[in-house]
Amino acid sequence: MKKAFVITMVLFMSLMVVGCKKPVTKPSNSFSLQMAISEFGGVSQTVSLPTFSKQLLGEYDEEEIEKYIFKLKSEIENKLYNSYYLKYWFKYLENPKVEYIIGGGLVDFIPPAYNKEEDLIYFSFNFLTPSAWSYYNPSTSTSSVQSEEEIAFITKTSSQSTFPFSGKDSQGNIIADFYIDFVDKIYFQNFSKNLKRDNIKFSYIYTSPYKRTHSNADMKWEDEKGVNHLWVKSKESLNNESKIEIWYLQADQKWWYLASLVGILILGVFVFLFLYLKSKIKKESV
């Protein structure tokens, strides 16, 4: 009895460990995917692409740099954001339900915008309720592996998937190269190819409102949105061995742990959209 009590207390204390509370931001020059789960089960997807414009200061005048940023933002909107948007719009047309229409109260899409402080262009897709998310994303990823095990009085539910930018298409090209090439095309149309860009990174951020969500993230911190899990990879370290692991410890009845794991499951959607966009852009360029 005493031994069982000690085990229970140790496990209970482990549930309280969240990570550092100091705010952390993703590294500069970082291509990023962020998944955020609200306490009500809503899901926000944010894709960010760096402009690499800060290193141009001193080499080119501000007007040239501003024109480049504007052009890159336009290309991201026309080629990336609009393709994502159309994918969701066609999904809506398959089974129209006015409460889930894009731009309504439950589905909010934000077009590309430039963040000067972080020197990146981002866009996002926000589903404010679990039902809105499920309506547009009825299936989960087959690329993630889920498991469940009992530890004393605790249920551990875990999920594992490949780091999003490590995924490959049918020809063996990794997703990271697609995004680098996308920015490069505009960048080198405007500036010298002799320019070197250092420390290009790729990051994935998963934000959960549940403190019992744990992971193998490189960094973790807590803010007003919940617990943030950050994975960072360099271009050289991207490979199929780069895994994201998320697990949830549940001491009570099986509750909303699926919501806490939706970030990892969504990686399959990210890979699917990459393949869709790549084929679409390739056709347009022919």
C-alpha positions as CSV (number, residue, x, y, z in Angstrom):
1,M,0.0,0.0,0.0
2,K,2.8,2.4,1.0
3,K,4.7,1.5,-2.2
4,A,1.6,2.2,-4.4
5,F,1.2,5.6,-2.6
6,V,4.8,6.6,-3.4
7,I,4.4,5.6,-7.1
8,T,1.2,7.5,-7.3
9,M,2.8,10.6,-5.8
10,V,5.8,10.4,-8.2
11,L,3.5,10.2,-11.2
12,F,1.3,13.0,-9.9
13,M,4.4,15.3,-9.6
14,S,5.5,14.3,-13.1
15,L,2.1,15.6,-14.4
16,M,2.9,19.0,-13.0
17,V,6.1,19.5,-14.9
18,V,5.6,21.7,-17.8
19,G,8.9,23.2,-18.8
20,C,10.4,26.7,-18.6
21,K,8.0,29.6,-18.4
22,K,10.4,32.0,-20.1
23,P,9.0,33.1,-23.5
24,V,10.8,31.6,-26.4
25,T,10.6,32.5,-30.1
26,K,11.5,30.4,-33.1
27,P,14.9,31.1,-34.5
28,S,15.4,33.7,-37.2
29,N,15.6,32.6,-40.8
30,S,13.2,29.8,-39.9
31,F,10.6,28.1,-42.1
32,S,7.9,27.2,-39.6
33,L,4.7,25.3,-39.1
34,Q,2.7,26.0,-35.9
35,M,-0.3,24.1,-34.6
36,A,-2.2,25.6,-31.7
37,I,-5.1,23.9,-29.9
38,S,-7.5,26.1,-27.9
39,E,-9.0,25.1,-24.6
40,F,-12.3,24.6,-26.4
41,G,-10.7,22.3,-29.0
42,G,-10.3,24.8,-31.8
43,V,-7.3,24.4,-34.1
44,S,-5.1,27.1,-35.7
45,Q,-2.5,26.3,-38.4
46,T,0.1,28.9,-39.2
47,V,2.7,28.7,-41.9
48,S,5.7,31.1,-41.8
49,L,8.4,31.7,-44.4
50,P,11.5,33.9,-43.8
51,T,12.3,36.7,-46.2
52,F,16.1,36.9,-45.3
53,S,15.8,40.7,-45.8
54,K,17.7,41.8,-42.7
55,Q,21.0,40.6,-44.2
56,L,20.4,42.8,-47.2
57,L,20.5,46.0,-45.1
58,G,23.6,47.9,-46.1
59,E,23.9,46.0,-49.4
60,Y,20.8,47.3,-51.0
61,D,18.6,50.4,-50.3
62,E,15.4,50.1,-48.3
63,E,13.1,50.7,-51.3
64,E,14.6,47.7,-53.2
65,I,14.2,45.5,-50.1
66,E,10.6,46.6,-49.6
67,K,9.7,45.9,-53.3
68,Y,11.2,42.4,-52.8
69,I,9.2,41.7,-49.7
70,F,6.0,42.9,-51.4
71,K,6.7,40.6,-54.4
72,L,7.4,37.6,-52.2
73,K,4.3,38.2,-50.2
74,S,2.2,38.4,-53.4
75,E,3.8,35.1,-54.6
76,I,3.1,33.4,-51.3
77,E,-0.6,34.6,-51.5
78,N,-1.1,33.6,-55.1
79,K,0.7,30.3,-55.1
80,L,0.6,28.9,-51.5
81,Y,-2.2,30.6,-49.5
82,N,-4.7,30.5,-52.4
83,S,-4.0,26.9,-53.1
84,Y,-4.6,26.0,-49.4
85,Y,-7.7,28.2,-49.5
86,L,-9.1,26.5,-52.6
87,K,-8.5,23.0,-51.1
88,Y,-10.7,24.0,-48.2
89,W,-13.3,25.7,-50.4
90,F,-13.7,22.6,-52.6
91,K,-14.1,20.6,-49.4
92,Y,-16.9,22.9,-48.4
93,L,-18.6,22.6,-51.7
94,E,-18.7,18.8,-51.3
95,N,-21.1,19.1,-48.4
96,P,-22.1,22.8,-47.9
97,K,-23.1,23.7,-44.3
98,V,-23.6,27.5,-43.8
99,E,-22.3,27.4,-40.3
100,Y,-18.9,26.3,-41.5
101,I,-18.5,28.6,-44.5
102,I,-15.1,30.3,-44.7
103,G,-15.2,33.7,-43.2
104,G,-18.2,32.8,-41.0
105,G,-18.1,32.7,-37.3
106,L,-16.4,29.4,-36.9
107,V,-13.8,29.4,-39.8
108,D,-11.4,32.3,-40.1
109,F,-8.5,32.4,-42.7
110,I,-5.9,35.0,-42.5
111,P,-4.0,35.9,-45.7
112,P,-0.2,36.5,-45.9
113,A,1.2,39.4,-43.8
114,Y,4.7,40.6,-43.1
115,N,6.1,40.6,-39.6
116,K,8.9,43.1,-39.6
117,E,10.2,42.2,-36.2
118,E,10.7,38.5,-37.0
119,D,11.4,39.2,-40.7
120,L,8.9,36.6,-42.0
121,I,5.7,36.3,-43.9
122,Y,2.9,34.2,-42.4
123,F,-0.6,33.1,-43.1
124,S,-3.0,31.0,-41.0
125,F,-6.2,28.9,-41.0
126,N,-8.3,28.9,-37.9
127,F,-11.0,26.5,-37.0
128,L,-12.7,27.8,-33.8
129,T,-14.4,24.6,-32.7
130,P,-13.7,20.8,-32.9
131,S,-16.7,20.4,-35.2
132,A,-15.4,23.0,-37.6
133,W,-12.0,21.4,-37.7
134,S,-13.5,17.9,-38.3
135,Y,-15.8,19.2,-41.0
136,Y,-12.8,20.3,-43.1
137,N,-10.4,17.6,-42.0
138,P,-12.5,14.4,-41.6
139,S,-9.6,12.0,-41.7
140,T,-6.5,11.8,-39.6
141,S,-2.9,11.1,-40.7
142,T,-1.8,7.6,-41.4
143,S,1.8,8.8,-41.0
144,S,1.6,9.0,-37.2
145,V,1.8,6.0,-34.9
146,Q,-0.4,6.0,-31.8
147,S,-0.1,3.8,-28.7
148,E,-1.6,3.6,-25.2
149,E,-0.3,2.0,-22.1
150,E,-1.3,1.8,-18.4
151,I,1.3,2.9,-15.8
152,A,-0.1,2.3,-12.3
153,F,-3.2,4.6,-12.1
154,I,-2.1,6.7,-15.2
155,T,-2.9,6.2,-18.8
156,K,-0.2,7.3,-21.2
157,T,-1.4,8.0,-24.8
158,S,1.3,8.8,-27.2
159,S,1.7,9.6,-30.9
160,Q,4.8,9.7,-33.1
161,S,5.3,11.2,-36.6
162,T,8.1,12.5,-38.9
163,F,9.2,16.1,-38.5
164,P,7.0,18.0,-41.1
165,F,9.8,19.4,-43.2
166,S,11.5,16.0,-43.4
167,G,8.7,14.4,-45.4
168,K,9.4,13.4,-49.0
169,D,7.5,13.3,-52.2
170,S,7.3,10.3,-54.5
171,Q,10.6,11.3,-56.2
172,G,12.5,11.5,-52.9
173,N,12.6,15.3,-52.7
174,I,12.1,16.6,-49.1
175,I,9.5,19.2,-48.3
176,A,12.2,21.6,-46.9
177,D,13.7,21.9,-50.4
178,F,10.3,22.9,-51.9
179,Y,10.0,25.9,-49.5
180,I,13.6,27.0,-49.8
181,D,13.3,26.9,-53.6
182,F,10.1,28.9,-53.4
183,V,11.7,31.8,-51.6
184,D,15.0,31.4,-53.6
185,K,13.2,32.0,-56.9
186,I,12.0,35.5,-55.8
187,Y,15.1,36.3,-53.7
188,F,17.6,35.7,-56.5
189,Q,15.5,37.4,-59.1
190,N,16.1,40.6,-57.1
191,F,19.5,40.1,-55.6
192,S,22.9,38.7,-56.3
193,K,23.4,35.0,-56.2
194,N,26.7,35.5,-54.4
195,L,24.8,36.4,-51.2
196,K,25.1,33.8,-48.5
197,R,22.3,33.0,-46.1
198,D,23.5,31.5,-42.9
199,N,21.7,29.4,-40.3
200,I,18.6,28.4,-42.3
201,K,16.3,26.5,-39.8
202,F,13.1,24.6,-39.9
203,S,10.8,24.6,-36.9
204,Y,7.6,23.1,-35.7
205,I,5.6,24.5,-32.8
206,Y,2.8,22.7,-31.1
207,T,0.7,24.6,-28.5
208,S,-1.6,22.8,-26.2
209,P,-3.8,24.1,-23.4
210,Y,-3.2,20.9,-21.4
211,K,-0.3,20.9,-19.0
212,R,-0.3,17.1,-19.0
213,T,0.9,17.1,-22.6
214,H,4.5,16.1,-22.9
215,S,6.9,15.7,-25.8
216,N,10.5,15.2,-27.0
217,A,10.6,18.9,-28.1
218,D,13.9,20.8,-28.1
219,M,12.3,23.6,-26.0
220,K,9.1,24.0,-23.9
221,W,7.6,27.1,-22.3
222,E,4.3,28.2,-21.0
223,D,2.4,31.4,-21.8
224,E,-1.2,32.6,-21.9
225,K,-2.1,30.3,-24.8
226,G,-0.9,27.2,-23.0
227,V,2.2,25.0,-23.2
228,N,4.4,25.4,-26.3
229,H,6.6,22.6,-27.7
230,L,9.3,23.7,-30.1
231,W,11.3,21.5,-32.4
232,V,14.2,23.1,-34.5
233,K,16.2,21.4,-37.2
234,S,19.0,22.7,-39.5
235,K,18.9,21.8,-43.2
236,E,21.7,19.4,-42.7
237,S,19.9,17.5,-39.9
238,L,16.7,16.8,-41.8
239,N,16.1,13.1,-42.4
240,N,13.5,10.5,-41.8
241,E,14.9,9.8,-38.3
242,S,13.7,13.3,-37.2
243,K,10.7,12.2,-35.1
244,I,8.1,14.2,-33.2
245,E,6.8,12.5,-30.2
246,I,3.9,13.8,-28.1
247,W,2.3,12.0,-25.1
248,Y,-0.5,12.7,-22.7
249,L,-0.8,11.4,-19.1
250,Q,-4.3,11.0,-17.9
251,A,-5.1,10.1,-14.3
252,D,-8.9,10.4,-14.7
253,Q,-11.4,9.1,-17.3
254,K,-10.4,9.2,-20.9
255,W,-11.3,12.7,-21.9
256,W,-10.0,15.1,-24.6
257,Y,-6.6,13.5,-25.2
258,L,-7.4,13.3,-28.9
259,A,-7.6,17.1,-29.0
260,S,-4.2,17.3,-27.3
261,L,-2.7,15.1,-30.0
262,V,-4.4,16.7,-33.0
263,G,-1.2,18.7,-33.7
264,I,0.8,15.6,-34.5
265,L,-2.0,14.0,-36.6
266,I,-2.3,17.1,-38.7
267,L,1.2,16.6,-40.1
268,G,-0.3,14.3,-42.6
269,V,-2.5,17.1,-43.9
270,F,0.5,19.3,-44.2
271,V,2.4,16.7,-46.3
272,F,-0.7,16.2,-48.4
273,L,-1.1,19.9,-49.1
274,F,2.6,20.1,-50.0
275,L,2.3,17.4,-52.6
276,Y,-0.9,19.1,-54.0
277,L,0.7,22.5,-54.2
278,K,3.9,21.2,-55.7
279,S,2.0,19.5,-58.5
280,K,-0.2,22.5,-59.1
281,I,2.7,25.0,-59.3
282,K,4.6,22.6,-61.6
283,K,1.6,22.5,-64.0
284,E,1.3,26.3,-63.9
285,S,5.0,26.7,-64.8
286,V,4.8,24.4,-67.8
